[in-house]
């Protein structure tokens, strides 16, 4: 365990607005080996990831999730990072487990469970959406794909959305079927992704807009392609029909076509998504997080004709936020963090405080080193009253990242995204136009 004994981690941070406080005990990473068993599902691409060199994994949506291919002695995750930002990469993200809602009432059902207006989404388009409970807490933040008037797919983050959907419909009785489908997604991300996709499915893919969809074939297998991803780079997701049967065909075709583009199989690039300001469910937000607390207030419409789950709570929250009286104690911010380069996953929520002599007041959710900015960056929850840009903190990092052992490092609240995205977010567009981005 890393030595950070100068801080009391157990009860030192007020989380009175949560029923279950986030566990901030600094347990470290003792090198425990994950047990691979048949209790946890293996995706259609799991064995192919192992063959490609996957050496570590986590569990996500009750499935094994590859989280590393290049071993530390060979350069580790930063080698994977360089492949993503310079060339093109292939990710096994089958753990996103698409949930299909299909039937005459599909649009009405999806409009009820999503905060955004689903009636405005045309067929063969997608959206990033959030789904909240009646208290206005985020239960999932999937990418939604609308394949037809009566068919929606949700590629889910790490929570049981299918159970939530089915539970809702016990009482509501929308005329829909709700089921997980065998279309396990892969991501192809990086600046050369468009050229690779054109080699795979033809030049028409170059006309697919951001969050647009395209039906195609890869080596005879029917697929749906979306221009989406988890990286901030140009990228696509590939959904192969009957993935369990067609995994090898699609995977091998992508790898073969990618050879001339210097394709590398890597883990989902948390180092790049942090720079892009993309949130990771279970890490940067969870089922007790309000969207206004984690910079997703823009996903709550000011005008929407139909009712939706959590509407009243979210509208009340917006009013309180705009009046300077938010119903939560901590706000998600971007941090620039001093110290030695953080070039791997953090095993804990590292703590921040106002100075080295004060009790911790917040916690870092997602840190990593940014080569472009030549500093560590991250997301963190800090007290609402201390969330303004430029606010200074100290961060208690593990000893291996401390230039001066036993001492915290300097940190400062910074704008997110930390660097430009290939497809700018609404916040980035507003900033570029000189507009204030408000809720």
C-alpha positions as CSV (number, residue, x, y, z in Angstrom):
1,X,0.0,0.0,0.0
2,X,1.3,3.5,-0.9
3,X,2.2,5.5,2.2
4,X,-0.1,8.4,2.7
5,X,-0.4,8.2,6.4
6,X,-0.5,12.0,7.0
7,X,-4.1,12.0,5.9
8,X,-7.2,10.6,7.6
9,X,-9.1,8.9,4.7
10,X,-12.0,7.3,6.5
11,X,-14.4,10.0,7.5
12,X,-12.6,13.2,6.5
13,X,-14.8,14.3,3.5
14,X,-18.4,15.4,3.8
15,X,-20.6,13.2,1.6
16,X,-23.8,13.9,3.5
17,X,-25.7,14.3,0.2
18,X,-25.1,10.6,-0.6
19,X,-26.9,7.5,0.9
20,X,-23.8,5.4,0.2
21,X,-20.6,7.5,0.4
22,X,-17.9,6.7,-2.1
23,X,-15.3,4.5,-0.5
24,X,-12.2,6.7,-0.2
25,X,-10.0,4.2,1.8
26,X,-6.6,4.1,0.2
27,X,-6.3,0.4,-0.2
28,X,-3.7,0.4,-3.0
29,X,-3.2,-2.4,-5.5
30,X,-1.7,-5.5,-3.9
31,X,-1.4,-7.3,-7.2
32,X,-4.2,-9.7,-6.7
33,X,-4.9,-12.0,-9.7
34,X,-8.4,-12.0,-11.2
35,X,-10.1,-15.3,-11.2
36,X,-11.4,-16.2,-14.7
37,X,-14.4,-18.4,-14.2
38,X,-17.8,-19.2,-15.8
39,X,-19.6,-17.0,-13.3
40,X,-18.7,-13.9,-15.3
41,X,-19.6,-13.8,-19.0
42,X,-17.0,-13.8,-21.7
43,X,-17.9,-11.8,-24.8
44,X,-17.7,-13.0,-28.3
45,X,-14.3,-11.3,-28.7
46,X,-12.8,-12.3,-25.3
47,X,-10.7,-15.1,-26.7
48,X,-9.5,-13.0,-29.6
49,X,-8.4,-10.3,-27.1
50,X,-6.4,-12.9,-25.2
51,X,-4.8,-14.1,-28.4
52,X,-4.0,-10.4,-29.2
53,X,-2.0,-10.2,-25.9
54,X,-4.5,-9.0,-23.3
55,X,-2.7,-9.5,-20.0
56,X,-5.1,-7.8,-17.6
57,X,-8.9,-7.2,-17.3
58,X,-11.6,-5.9,-15.1
59,X,-15.3,-6.7,-14.8
60,X,-17.8,-4.4,-16.5
61,X,-21.5,-5.2,-16.9
62,X,-20.8,-8.6,-15.4
63,X,-18.4,-9.4,-18.3
64,X,-14.6,-9.6,-18.5
65,X,-13.3,-6.4,-20.0
66,X,-9.7,-6.2,-21.5
67,X,-7.7,-3.3,-19.9
68,X,-4.2,-3.8,-21.1
69,X,-2.2,-5.3,-24.0
70,X,1.3,-3.8,-23.8
71,X,3.0,-4.9,-20.6
72,X,4.7,-2.3,-18.3
73,X,8.2,-3.6,-19.2
74,X,7.4,-2.8,-22.9
75,X,6.1,0.7,-22.3
76,X,2.6,-0.1,-21.0
77,X,-0.5,2.0,-21.6
78,X,1.4,5.0,-23.0
79,X,2.5,2.8,-26.0
80,X,-1.2,2.2,-26.6
81,X,-1.9,5.9,-26.2
82,X,0.6,6.8,-29.0
83,X,-1.0,4.3,-31.3
84,X,-4.4,5.9,-30.7
85,X,-3.3,9.5,-31.3
86,X,-1.0,8.8,-34.3
87,X,-2.5,5.8,-36.1
88,X,-5.5,3.6,-35.5
89,X,-6.6,1.2,-32.8
90,X,-9.1,-1.7,-32.3
91,X,-10.9,-2.0,-29.0
92,X,-13.0,-4.9,-27.6
93,X,-15.9,-3.1,-26.0
94,X,-18.5,-5.9,-26.2
95,X,-19.2,-5.2,-22.5
96,X,-21.3,-2.3,-23.7
97,X,-24.0,-5.0,-24.2
98,X,-26.5,-3.3,-26.5
99,X,-30.1,-3.3,-25.3
100,X,-32.8,-3.2,-28.0
101,X,-36.2,-1.5,-27.5
102,X,-38.4,-2.4,-30.4
103,X,-42.1,-2.1,-31.2
104,X,-45.0,0.3,-32.0
105,X,-44.4,2.3,-28.8
106,X,-40.6,2.3,-29.0
107,X,-40.3,6.0,-29.5
108,X,-42.7,6.8,-26.7
109,X,-40.9,4.4,-24.3
110,X,-37.5,5.8,-25.1
111,X,-38.7,9.4,-24.8
112,X,-40.0,8.5,-21.3
113,X,-36.8,7.0,-20.0
114,X,-34.4,9.5,-21.6
115,X,-34.1,13.1,-20.6
116,X,-33.4,14.2,-24.2
117,X,-36.3,14.4,-26.8
118,X,-36.2,11.2,-28.7
119,X,-38.9,12.3,-31.1
120,X,-36.3,14.6,-32.7
121,X,-33.9,11.8,-33.5
122,X,-34.3,10.5,-37.1
123,X,-33.7,7.0,-38.1
124,X,-30.1,6.0,-38.7
125,X,-28.8,8.5,-36.2
126,X,-27.5,8.3,-32.6
127,X,-27.3,10.4,-29.5
128,X,-25.4,10.4,-26.3
129,X,-28.1,10.2,-23.6
130,X,-28.6,10.0,-19.9
131,X,-31.3,8.1,-18.0
132,X,-32.2,9.2,-14.5
133,X,-34.3,7.9,-11.6
134,X,-37.2,9.9,-10.0
135,X,-34.7,11.7,-7.8
136,X,-32.7,12.9,-10.8
137,X,-29.7,10.7,-10.4
138,X,-27.9,9.2,-13.4
139,X,-28.5,5.5,-13.8
140,X,-26.8,5.1,-17.2
141,X,-25.2,7.3,-19.9
142,X,-25.3,5.2,-23.0
143,X,-25.0,5.9,-26.7
144,X,-28.4,5.5,-28.2
145,X,-28.7,4.4,-31.8
146,X,-32.0,4.7,-33.7
147,X,-32.1,2.2,-36.4
148,X,-35.7,2.7,-37.5
149,X,-38.9,4.3,-36.4
150,X,-39.7,1.4,-34.1
151,X,-36.2,0.3,-33.1
152,X,-33.6,1.8,-30.7
153,X,-30.3,0.3,-29.4
154,X,-28.7,1.4,-26.2
155,X,-24.9,0.6,-25.8
156,X,-24.8,0.8,-22.1
157,X,-22.3,1.9,-19.5
158,X,-21.7,-0.2,-16.3
159,X,-25.2,-0.7,-14.9
160,X,-28.2,-3.0,-15.5
161,X,-30.2,-0.9,-17.9
162,X,-32.3,-3.9,-19.3
163,X,-33.6,-4.6,-15.8
164,X,-34.5,-0.9,-15.3
165,X,-36.3,-0.9,-18.6
166,X,-38.3,-4.0,-17.9
167,X,-39.2,-2.9,-14.4
168,X,-40.5,0.4,-15.8
169,X,-42.6,-1.4,-18.3
170,X,-44.3,-3.7,-15.8
171,X,-46.4,-0.7,-14.8
172,X,-46.4,1.4,-18.0
173,X,-47.2,-1.4,-20.5
174,X,-45.7,0.2,-23.5
175,X,-46.0,-2.1,-26.6
176,X,-42.3,-2.9,-26.9
177,X,-39.9,-5.8,-26.5
178,X,-36.8,-5.1,-24.4
179,X,-33.9,-7.5,-24.8
180,X,-30.1,-7.7,-25.0
181,X,-29.1,-8.6,-28.6
182,X,-26.0,-10.3,-30.0
183,X,-24.4,-7.4,-31.8
184,X,-21.3,-7.0,-29.6
185,X,-19.6,-3.7,-30.4
186,X,-16.0,-3.1,-31.4
187,X,-14.4,0.4,-31.6
188,X,-12.0,1.5,-34.3
189,X,-10.4,4.8,-33.1
190,X,-7.7,7.1,-34.2
191,X,-6.8,9.5,-37.0
192,X,-6.5,6.7,-39.6
193,X,-9.8,5.2,-38.7
194,X,-11.7,6.7,-41.6
195,X,-9.2,5.3,-44.2
196,X,-9.4,1.9,-42.5
197,X,-13.2,1.9,-42.5
198,X,-13.2,2.9,-46.2
199,X,-11.0,-0.1,-47.0
200,X,-13.4,-2.3,-45.1
201,X,-16.8,-1.1,-46.2
202,X,-16.3,1.3,-49.1
203,X,-16.0,5.1,-49.6
204,X,-19.6,5.7,-48.5
205,X,-18.4,5.6,-44.9
206,X,-16.7,8.9,-45.4
207,X,-20.1,10.6,-45.7
208,X,-21.3,9.2,-42.3
209,X,-21.7,12.2,-40.0
210,X,-20.8,12.3,-36.3
211,X,-23.4,10.1,-34.6
212,X,-24.6,8.9,-37.9
213,X,-25.2,5.2,-38.8
214,X,-24.5,3.1,-41.8
215,X,-25.5,-0.5,-42.7
216,X,-22.7,-2.5,-44.4
217,X,-21.0,-5.8,-44.6
218,X,-17.5,-6.8,-43.4
219,X,-16.3,-10.0,-45.1
220,X,-19.9,-11.0,-45.8
221,X,-21.2,-10.3,-42.2
222,X,-23.9,-7.7,-41.8
223,X,-22.9,-4.9,-39.5
224,X,-24.1,-1.5,-38.3
225,X,-21.4,1.2,-38.2
226,X,-21.7,4.4,-36.2
227,X,-19.3,7.3,-36.1
228,X,-19.0,7.3,-32.3
229,X,-16.4,6.4,-29.7
230,X,-14.8,6.9,-26.3
231,X,-11.6,8.7,-27.2
232,X,-12.0,12.2,-28.5
233,X,-10.3,11.1,-31.7
234,X,-12.0,10.3,-35.0
235,X,-13.5,6.9,-34.6
236,X,-16.2,4.3,-35.3
237,X,-18.1,1.5,-33.6
238,X,-18.9,-1.7,-35.4
239,X,-21.8,-3.8,-34.4
240,X,-21.7,-7.3,-36.1
241,X,-25.0,-9.1,-36.2
242,X,-24.8,-12.6,-34.6
243,X,-21.5,-11.6,-33.0
244,X,-21.2,-15.0,-31.2
245,X,-21.0,-16.7,-34.6
246,X,-19.2,-14.0,-36.6
247,X,-16.6,-12.7,-34.1
248,X,-13.6,-14.3,-35.8
249,X,-14.6,-13.2,-39.3
250,X,-15.1,-9.6,-38.4
251,X,-12.2,-9.3,-36.0
252,X,-9.7,-10.9,-38.4
253,X,-11.0,-8.8,-41.4
254,X,-10.5,-5.6,-39.4
255,X,-7.0,-6.6,-38.3
256,X,-6.0,-7.6,-41.9
257,X,-7.3,-4.4,-43.4
258,X,-5.6,-2.5,-40.6
259,X,-2.1,-3.7,-41.2
260,X,-1.2,-1.0,-43.7
261,X,-2.6,1.6,-41.3
262,X,-0.4,0.4,-38.4
263,X,-3.5,-0.9,-36.5
264,X,-2.9,-1.9,-32.9
265,X,-5.3,-3.7,-30.6
266,X,-5.5,-1.7,-27.3
267,X,-7.6,-1.3,-24.3
268,X,-10.2,1.5,-24.1
269,X,-8.2,4.7,-23.9
270,X,-9.0,6.3,-20.6
271,X,-5.9,8.5,-20.9
272,X,-7.3,10.1,-24.1
273,X,-11.0,10.3,-23.0
274,X,-9.9,12.2,-19.8
275,X,-8.2,14.8,-22.0
276,X,-11.5,15.0,-24.1
277,X,-13.6,15.4,-20.9
278,X,-15.5,12.2,-21.5
279,X,-17.0,10.7,-18.4
280,X,-16.7,7.1,-17.3
281,X,-19.7,5.7,-15.4
282,X,-18.8,4.2,-12.1
283,X,-15.7,6.3,-11.9
284,X,-16.7,9.9,-12.6
285,X,-20.4,9.5,-11.9
286,X,-22.8,6.9,-10.6
287,X,-26.4,6.2,-9.5
288,X,-26.2,9.0,-6.8
289,X,-24.8,11.6,-9.1
290,X,-26.9,14.5,-10.4
291,X,-26.3,15.5,-14.0
292,X,-25.7,19.1,-13.0
293,X,-23.1,17.9,-10.5
294,X,-21.0,16.2,-13.3
295,X,-21.3,18.8,-16.0
296,X,-24.2,17.0,-17.8
297,X,-26.8,19.6,-17.1
298,X,-27.0,20.3,-20.8
299,X,-28.6,16.9,-21.2
300,X,-31.6,18.1,-19.3
301,X,-33.9,20.0,-21.8
302,X,-35.5,23.3,-20.8
303,X,-38.4,22.5,-23.1
304,X,-39.7,19.0,-23.9
305,X,-43.3,18.2,-24.6
306,X,-43.5,14.8,-23.1
307,X,-42.9,13.8,-19.5
308,X,-39.9,11.8,-18.5
309,X,-38.5,10.0,-15.5
310,X,-36.9,12.5,-13.1
311,X,-38.2,15.6,-14.8
312,X,-39.5,17.4,-11.7
313,X,-36.4,16.7,-9.6
314,X,-34.1,17.8,-12.5
315,X,-36.0,21.0,-13.1
316,X,-35.9,21.8,-9.4
317,X,-32.1,21.1,-9.4
318,X,-31.6,23.5,-12.3
319,X,-33.4,26.2,-10.5
320,X,-31.4,25.7,-7.3
321,X,-28.1,25.6,-9.3
322,X,-28.9,28.8,-11.2
323,X,-29.8,30.4,-7.9
324,X,-26.5,29.5,-6.3
325,X,-28.0,26.9,-4.0
326,X,-27.2,23.5,-5.5
327,X,-28.5,20.4,-3.6
328,X,-25.1,18.7,-3.6
329,X,-21.8,19.3,-1.8
330,X,-19.3,18.5,-4.5
331,X,-18.9,19.4,-8.2
332,X,-16.9,17.6,-10.9
333,X,-14.0,19.7,-12.3
334,X,-10.9,19.3,-14.4
335,X,-7.6,19.4,-12.6
336,X,-4.0,19.9,-13.7
337,X,-1.9,18.0,-11.3
338,X,1.8,18.3,-10.6
339,X,4.0,15.3,-9.8
340,X,5.7,12.5,-11.7
341,X,3.8,11.3,-14.8
342,X,0.8,9.1,-14.0
343,X,0.9,6.5,-16.8
344,X,-1.4,3.8,-15.6
345,X,-4.8,3.4,-14.0
346,X,-5.3,4.7,-10.5
347,X,-6.4,1.9,-8.1
348,X,-8.0,4.4,-5.7
349,X,-9.8,7.8,-5.5
350,X,-6.8,10.0,-4.5
351,X,-7.6,12.9,-2.3
352,X,-7.3,16.6,-2.6
353,X,-7.3,19.4,-0.1
354,X,-6.9,23.2,0.1
355,X,-3.3,22.9,1.5
356,X,-1.0,20.3,3.0
357,X,-2.1,21.1,6.6
358,X,-5.8,20.9,6.0
359,X,-8.1,17.9,5.9
360,X,-8.9,16.5,2.5
361,X,-12.0,18.0,0.9
362,X,-12.4,16.2,-2.4
363,X,-11.2,13.3,-4.5
364,X,-9.7,12.6,-7.9
365,X,-11.7,10.2,-10.0
366,X,-9.7,9.9,-13.2
367,X,-6.0,11.0,-13.4
368,X,-3.5,10.4,-16.2
369,X,-0.5,12.1,-17.8
370,X,-1.0,14.2,-20.9
371,X,2.1,14.2,-23.2
372,X,0.7,17.1,-25.2
373,X,0.2,19.3,-22.1
374,X,3.3,17.8,-20.3
375,X,1.4,17.5,-17.0
376,X,-0.9,15.2,-15.2
377,X,-4.6,15.9,-15.8
378,X,-7.7,14.5,-14.2
379,X,-11.3,14.9,-13.1
380,X,-12.1,15.4,-9.4
381,X,-15.0,16.2,-7.1
382,X,-14.3,19.3,-5.1
383,X,-16.5,21.4,-2.8
384,X,-19.0,23.4,-4.9
385,X,-17.7,26.7,-3.4
386,X,-14.2,25.8,-4.6
387,X,-14.9,24.7,-8.1
388,X,-14.0,28.0,-10.0
389,X,-11.3,27.9,-12.6
390,X,-7.9,28.6,-11.2
391,X,-8.7,27.4,-7.7
392,X,-5.6,25.8,-6.2
393,X,-5.5,22.6,-4.3
394,X,-2.9,20.0,-3.2
395,X,-3.3,16.3,-4.2
396,X,-2.1,13.4,-2.1
397,X,-0.7,11.1,-4.7
398,X,1.0,7.7,-4.1
399,X,4.7,7.9,-3.3
400,X,5.8,6.8,-6.8
401,X,4.3,10.0,-8.2
402,X,5.6,12.3,-5.4
403,X,8.7,14.4,-6.4
404,X,9.2,14.9,-2.6
405,X,8.2,11.8,-0.7
406,X,5.6,12.3,1.9
407,X,4.4,15.6,0.5
408,X,1.3,16.4,-1.6
409,X,1.6,18.0,-5.0
410,X,0.1,21.2,-6.5
411,X,-3.2,21.0,-8.4
412,X,-5.4,23.6,-10.0
413,X,-8.9,23.7,-11.5
414,X,-8.7,23.8,-15.3
415,X,-11.0,23.8,-18.2
416,X,-12.3,20.6,-19.7
417,X,-11.9,19.3,-22.3
418,X,-8.1,19.7,-21.7
419,X,-7.4,19.5,-25.4
420,X,-9.4,19.7,-28.6
421,X,-11.6,16.8,-29.7
422,X,-12.0,15.8,-33.3
423,X,-15.8,16.2,-32.9
424,X,-16.2,19.2,-30.5
425,X,-18.8,19.0,-27.8
426,X,-21.5,21.6,-27.3
427,X,-19.4,23.1,-24.6
428,X,-16.3,23.3,-26.9
429,X,-18.4,24.9,-29.7
430,X,-19.8,27.5,-27.4
431,X,-16.3,28.4,-26.1
432,X,-15.0,28.6,-29.7
433,X,-17.8,31.0,-30.5
434,X,-17.1,33.2,-27.5
435,X,-20.4,32.2,-25.8
436,X,-21.1,31.3,-22.2
437,X,-22.3,27.7,-21.9
438,X,-25.0,27.7,-19.3
439,X,-27.8,25.4,-18.1
